[in-house]
């Protein structure tokens, strides 16, 4: 479920459609907020990837390598 929500969030963060709010403030607020949102999004993707690796890939890799 978290992966699906991150995917949906990625669509909203990486492909913004609305520029009306940016026109009101001259665009500075949208640059700051957009940069912050993208940064948090990529941090979330990295943390999700680490969790996915240890939850689903770590044990099969260890067993394949015979490190047990």
Secondary structure, DSSP 8 states (H G I E B T S, - for coil): -HHHHHHHHHHHHHS----HHHHHHTTHHHHHHHHHHHHHHHHHHHHHHHHHIIIIIHHHHHHHHT--
